[in-house]
């Protein structure tokens, strides 16, 4: 079993408020993305999805137009 890290919630929230995604926060703090998601959800903060998922969701809704690949 991995050693439990004592990462202050304030550090997670600060990075989240800077616009970082959950995976980026986890990499910076040396923990898993799942840990970040659980801590943010417990604090009542909606986690950010990946940029790729957001992009494809916008395409699906018809919000992205113009360039095709």
C-alpha positions in Angstrom: 0.0 0.0 0.0 1.3 3.4 -0.9 2.2 5.9 1.8 -0.6 8.4 2.3 0.4 12.0 1.5 -0.7 14.9 3.7 -1.5 17.4 0.9 -3.3 20.5 2.3 -6.7 21.1 0.6 -5.8 24.8 0.3 -2.9 23.8 -2.0 -5.2 21.8 -4.3 -7.8 24.6 -4.4 -5.1 27.2 -5.1 -3.9 25.3 -8.2 -7.5 24.6 -9.3 -8.3 28.3 -9.1 -5.2 29.0 -11.3 -7.0 27.0 -14.0 -5.0 23.8 -13.8 -6.7 20.5 -14.6 -7.0 17.7 -12.1 -4.2 15.6 -13.8 -1.9 18.6 -13.8 -2.5 19.3 -10.1 -1.9 15.6 -9.3 1.4 15.6 -11.2 2.6 18.8 -9.4 1.6 17.5 -6.0 2.8 13.9 -6.6 -0.5 12.1 -6.1 -3.2 10.5 -8.2 -5.8 12.3 -10.2 -8.4 10.3 -8.4 -7.2 11.8 -5.1 -7.5 15.3 -6.4 -11.0 14.7 -7.8 -12.2 13.2 -4.5 -10.8 16.1 -2.4 -12.3 18.7 -4.7 -15.7 17.0 -4.8 -15.7 16.7 -1.0 -15.0 20.4 -0.8 -17.9 21.1 -3.1 -15.8 22.1 -6.1 -16.5 20.7 -9.6 -13.5 19.2 -11.1 -12.3 20.2 -14.6 -12.4 17.7 -17.4 -9.5 17.3 -19.9 -9.1 19.9 -22.6 -9.6 17.2 -25.3 -12.9 16.1 -23.8 -14.1 19.7 -23.7 -13.0 20.3 -27.3 -14.9 17.2 -28.6 -17.9 18.1 -26.5 -18.0 21.5 -28.2 -17.7 20.0 -31.6 -20.5 17.6 -30.9 -22.7 20.5 -29.8 -21.8 22.4 -32.9 -20.0 25.1 -31.0 -16.8 24.6 -32.9 -17.0 25.5 -36.6 -14.7 26.2 -39.4 -11.6 24.1 -39.5 -11.9 20.4 -40.2 -9.2 17.7 -39.7 
